[in-house]
Amino acid sequence: MTQKTTGYIEMVWSCPNCQTKNRGSVRYCSSCGAAQPKDVKFEKPIQEELITDEKKLEEAAAGPDIYCAYCGNRNPATAKNCQLCGADLNEGEARKSGTVFSGSSEPTVGTVNCGACGAENPANALACKSCGSPLNSSEKIESDPQPVKSKKRSGCLIALAVIAALLLGLIWLLSRTEEKIGTVIGKNWSTSVAIEEIVTKTDSAWRDQVPSRGSIVRCSSSVRRTSSSYIAGAEEVCGAPYYVDRGNGYSEQVQDCEYRVYDDYCDYTYKDWDVVDRANASGTDDEPYYAEPTLRQGQREGDKTVHYRVEFSSDSNGTYSFEPTTLNEYVSFQLKQQYLLEVNMINSVVTYQLKK
């Protein structure tokens, strides 16, 4: 999917010296003047306001701040030399960035009450206008390294793992066998001849894939394909916004988007041969035959099928079945003959050998 930037918000940090809350872009505490610590944890304002100030937008887009290797001062990404000691920042350390966290489903607006004096303050205020105490207008970031889209993928992977486990279990079950002595207690065959005629069929396809012999009945607009990159005229569909820490006191608001291309998907009719009936025959002897179908005008014979089956019983009162694939194999079995059988867990014969 395409990651689309929809804006930036300014984060908040709390001074460990005096507990004063400061805007993310402020590098020194606005109350006591202490430098922002290297390991400070940014907080998200509960009122998520997208920045409109051009200067702040440039700061947010610039990238992670750099800590001076000599004095530890925090510098903007665009600085070449430390703003405090003048040292070359090539040896500096970039602030950690890229932490992903979710946005509020219902962003808080309006007011927030002071926990110290109870005064009502704007939701975007950091300190109480009445007593100056820090306000609960920001919250710790709950790191979510994978946006919603990746969680869906995880769900799919879990489902695939469950299906794979079930298939492996079925394979194991079918491959597990037991040896039995079985006596032939019955055998039968069945044959079928298809009777076909021209009928009207219905099918669906994209408009440009409808065959020339097809007659379109109706069409509707449907998603034909999706793309992770922009396509002119396509519908843009985006997920819920989330945030990515820029490492400079700001976070980037992004959405995962895909582009849906629509086309006409049509129901159509066409004429073609199809099975309308079958002529069947069956028996328990060694001479299977095909029934002669009675054809009406406009009909023809279609495919012919034959099916063989042999039934065994064992001393343990179990019954087992085997399906020969050829006539010669089928007629080789005789009633009351005994065989050494290898039987799977669903009572089907896997291998057999005439007992001597």
C-alpha positions in Angstrom: 0.0 0.0 0.0 1.0 3.6 -0.5 1.8 5.5 2.7 0.2 8.9 2.4 1.2 11.8 4.5 -1.8 13.9 5.7 0.0 16.3 8.0 2.0 16.7 11.2 1.3 17.1 14.9 3.6 18.6 17.5 4.3 16.3 20.4 4.8 17.2 24.2 7.6 16.4 26.6 7.7 16.7 30.4 10.7 18.2 32.1 12.2 15.6 34.6 13.5 18.6 36.6 10.3 20.5 37.3 7.6 18.4 35.6 6.7 21.3 33.3 5.1 20.2 30.0 6.7 21.6 26.8 6.0 21.6 23.1 8.0 19.0 21.2 10.0 21.6 19.2 11.2 23.3 22.4 14.7 22.1 23.2 15.0 23.7 26.7 12.4 23.7 29.5 10.3 26.8 29.3 10.1 26.9 33.1 13.5 25.9 34.5 15.7 26.2 31.4 17.0 22.6 31.7 18.0 21.0 28.3 15.7 18.3 27.0 17.2 15.0 28.1 18.4 12.6 25.4 16.1 9.8 26.7 13.0 11.9 27.1 9.7 10.2 26.1 7.5 12.3 23.9 3.8 12.3 24.7 0.8 12.7 22.3 -1.5 15.7 22.8 -5.0 14.5 23.4 -6.2 17.2 21.0 -4.6 16.1 17.7 -4.2 19.4 15.9 -2.5 19.3 12.5 0.2 22.0 12.1 -0.4 24.8 9.7 2.5 27.1 10.5 5.0 26.9 7.6 8.1 27.1 9.7 7.0 24.3 12.0 6.0 22.2 8.9 9.6 22.6 7.6 11.0 21.5 11.0 8.7 18.5 11.1 9.6 17.3 7.6 13.4 17.8 8.2 13.9 14.5 10.1 15.5 13.4 13.4 17.3 15.9 15.5 21.1 15.3 16.1 22.7 15.2 19.5 26.2 16.7 19.6 28.9 14.1 20.3 30.8 16.6 22.5 28.2 18.5 24.6 25.0 16.5 24.1 23.1 19.5 22.8 20.0 18.7 20.7 20.2 20.2 17.2 17.8 20.3 14.3 18.5 17.9 11.4 19.4 20.8 9.1 22.3 22.0 11.4 25.9 21.3 10.3 27.5 22.5 13.6 26.3 22.3 17.2 24.3 25.4 18.1 25.7 25.3 21.6 29.5 24.4 21.3 30.0 24.7 17.5 31.3 21.2 17.1 30.9 19.3 13.7 27.7 17.3 13.9 28.9 14.6 11.5 29.9 12.6 14.6 26.7 13.4 16.3 23.9 10.8 17.0 20.5 11.1 15.4 17.5 10.9 17.7 15.5 7.6 17.5 12.6 7.9 15.1 10.0 5.7 13.3 7.9 4.6 16.3 4.4 4.0 15.1 1.4 4.7 17.2 -2.3 4.9 16.6 -4.4 8.0 16.5 -7.5 8.6 18.5 -10.7 7.3 17.0 -12.5 10.3 18.5 -10.0 13.1 19.0 -10.6 15.1 22.2 -11.7 18.7 21.7 -13.0 21.4 24.0 -11.7 21.6 27.6 -9.7 19.7 30.2 -9.9 20.2 34.0 -6.9 20.9 36.1 -6.1 18.0 38.5 -4.7 20.4 41.1 -7.3 23.2 41.3 -10.2 21.9 39.1 -10.1 24.9 36.8 -11.3 24.4 33.2 -8.7 24.9 30.5 -8.6 24.6 26.7 -7.7 21.0 25.7 -4.6 22.1 23.9 -3.2 23.9 26.9 -0.1 22.4 28.7 -0.4 24.3 32.0 -3.4 25.5 34.1 -4.2 29.1 33.4 -5.3 29.4 37.0 -2.6 27.7 39.1 0.1 26.9 36.6 0.1 23.1 37.3 0.8 20.7 34.4 -2.5 19.5 32.7 -3.5 16.0 31.7 -3.7 17.2 28.1 -1.2 14.7 26.7 -0.8 10.9 27.0 2.1 8.5 26.9 2.6 6.9 23.5 1.5 3.3 23.3 3.9 2.0 20.7 2.3 0.0 17.9 5.1 -1.0 15.5 2.7 -2.4 13.0 -0.3 -0.4 11.6 -3.7 -2.0 11.2 -3.0 -3.3 7.7 -0.2 -5.5 9.1 -2.5 -6.9 11.8 -4.8 -8.1 9.1 -1.9 -9.9 7.4 -1.0 -11.5 10.8 -4.6 -12.8 11.0 -4.3 -14.3 7.5 -1.0 -16.0 8.4 -2.6 -17.5 11.5 -5.5 -18.8 9.4 -3.1 -20.3 6.8 -1.1 -22.0 9.6 -4.3 -23.5 11.0 -5.3 -24.8 7.6 -1.8 -26.2 7.0 -1.9 -28.0 10.3 -5.3 -29.5 9.5 -4.0 -30.7 6.1 -0.9 -32.3 7.7 -3.1 -34.0 10.2 -5.3 -35.4 7.4 -2.3 -36.6 5.5 -0.9 -38.3 8.6 -4.3 -39.9 9.3 -4.6 -41.3 5.7 -1.0 -42.5 5.7 -1.4 -44.4 9.0 -2.3 -48.0 8.1 -3.0 -51.4 9.8 -2.6 -54.9 8.4 -5.8 -57.0 8.2 -6.8 -60.3 6.7 -9.9 -59.6 4.6 -12.3 -61.9 2.7 -14.0 -60.7 -0.4 -17.8 -60.5 0.4 -19.0 -58.5 -2.6 -18.1 -56.7 -5.7 -20.0 -54.4 -8.1 -19.6 -52.2 -11.1 -21.6 -49.2 -12.4 -21.4 -47.4 -15.8 -22.9 -44.2 -17.1 -23.3 -42.6 -20.5 -24.0 -38.9 -20.6 -26.7 -37.5 -22.9 -26.0 -34.0 -24.1 -28.0 -31.3 -26.0 -27.6 -27.6 -26.8 -28.8 -25.5 -23.9 -28.7 -21.9 -22.8 -26.0 -21.3 -20.2 -25.2 -18.2 -18.1 -21.8 -17.0 -17.0 -20.1 -13.8 -15.9 -17.0 -12.0 -17.1 -15.5 -8.5 -17.5 -17.0 -6.8 -20.5 -13.9 -7.1 -22.6 -13.7 -10.9 -21.9 -17.3 -11.8 -22.8 -17.0 -14.2 -25.8 -18.4 -13.1 -29.2 -21.1 -15.8 -28.9 -22.3 -14.4 -25.6 -25.3 -12.0 -25.2 -24.9 -9.6 -22.3 -27.8 -9.5 -19.9 -26.7 -6.9 -17.4 -23.5 -5.3 -16.1 -22.4 -3.6 -12.9 -19.4 -1.6 -11.9 -16.9 -3.7 -9.8 -13.3 -3.4 -8.6 -11.2 -5.1 -11.3 -7.8 -4.6 -9.7 -6.1 -2.7 -6.9 -2.7 -0.9 -7.0 -0.4 0.3 -4.2 0.6 3.2 -6.5 -1.4 6.1 -7.8 -3.5 5.5 -11.0 -5.3 8.3 -12.7 -9.0 8.0 -12.4 -8.9 5.2 -9.8 -10.7 5.4 -6.4 -8.4 6.1 -3.5 -9.3 4.1 -0.4 -7.3 4.8 2.8 -7.3 3.3 6.2 -7.5 5.0 9.6 -4.8 7.6 10.2 -1.9 6.7 12.5 1.3 8.5 13.5 5.1 8.0 12.9 7.5 9.7 15.3 9.9 12.0 13.3 12.5 12.1 16.1 12.3 15.9 16.3 9.4 16.6 18.5 6.8 16.1 15.7 4.9 13.1 14.4 3.8 12.5 10.9 0.1 11.6 10.4 -0.1 9.0 7.7 -2.6 6.6 6.1 -2.2 3.4 4.1 -3.9 3.8 0.8 -4.7 1.7 -2.2 -6.2 2.6 -5.6 -9.1 0.7 -6.9 -9.8 0.5 -10.7 -13.4 -0.2 -11.6 -14.8 -1.9 -14.7 -18.0 -3.4 -16.0 -18.6 -7.0 -14.8 -21.3 -8.6 -16.9 -23.7 -11.5 -16.8 -24.2 -13.1 -20.2 -25.9 -16.0 -21.9 -24.6 -18.4 -24.6 -25.5 -21.7 -26.2 -23.4 -24.8 -25.6 -23.6 -28.6 -25.2 -24.4 -29.8 -21.7 -25.4 -33.0 -20.0 -29.2 -33.2 -19.6 -29.5 -36.9 -18.7 -27.5 -40.2 -18.2 -28.1 -43.8 -19.2 -26.9 -45.9 -16.3 -26.2 -49.6 -15.8 -24.8 -51.7 -12.9 -24.2 -55.2 -11.8 -22.3 -57.6 -9.6 -20.8 -59.9 -12.3 -17.5 -59.6 -14.2 -19.0 -58.3 -17.5 -19.8 -54.6 -17.2 -21.4 -52.9 -20.1 -22.7 -49.5 -21.1 -26.4 -48.8 -21.4 -27.7 -47.8 -24.9 -29.1 -44.3 -24.4 -32.3 -43.3 -26.2 -31.5 -40.0 -28.0 -34.0 -37.4 -29.1 -33.5 -35.1 -32.0 -30.7 -32.6 -31.2 -29.1 -34.9 -28.6 -25.8 -36.7 -28.7 -23.8 -39.1 -26.5 -21.3 -37.5 -24.2 -18.6 -39.0 -21.8 -18.7 -42.5 -20.6 -17.6 -43.5 -17.0 -17.1 -46.8 -15.2 -16.7 -47.5 -11.5 -15.5 -50.7 -9.8 -15.8 -51.6 -6.1 -14.7 -54.6 -4.0 -15.9 -55.1 -0.4 -13.9 -57.1 2.2 -14.7 -58.3 5.8 -12.2 -59.2 8.5 -12.3 -61.5 11.5 -12.6 -58.3 13.7 -16.0 -57.7 12.1 -14.6 -54.7 10.2 -15.5 -54.0 6.6 -13.2 -52.4 4.0 -13.5 -51.2 0.5 -11.2 -51.0 -2.5 -11.8 -49.4 -5.9 -9.9 -51.1 -8.8 -8.9 -48.9 -11.7 -9.1 -51.4 -14.5 -11.4 -54.2 -15.6 -8.6 -56.7 -15.4 -7.9 -55.8 -11.7 -11.6 -55.9 -10.9 -12.2 -59.4 -12.3 -9.1 -60.7 -10.5 -11.0 -60.6 -7.2 -13.2 -63.6 -6.5 -15.8 -64.0 -3.8 -14.5 -65.8 -0.6 -10.9 -65.2 -1.5 -8.7 -64.0 1.3 -6.2 -61.2 1.1 -3.6 -59.6 3.2 -4.7 -56.0 3.4 -3.1 -52.7 4.4 -6.0 -50.5 5.5 -5.9 -46.7 6.4 -7.9 -45.0 9.1 -11.0 -44.4 7.0 -11.3 -48.2 6.2 -10.0 -48.0 2.6 -7.6 -50.6 1.3 -4.2 -49.1 0.4 -2.5 -52.3 -0.8 -3.5 -55.9 -1.1 -1.9 -59.3 -1.6 -3.7 -62.6 -2.2 -3.2 -64.9 0.8 -1.7 -68.2 0.0 
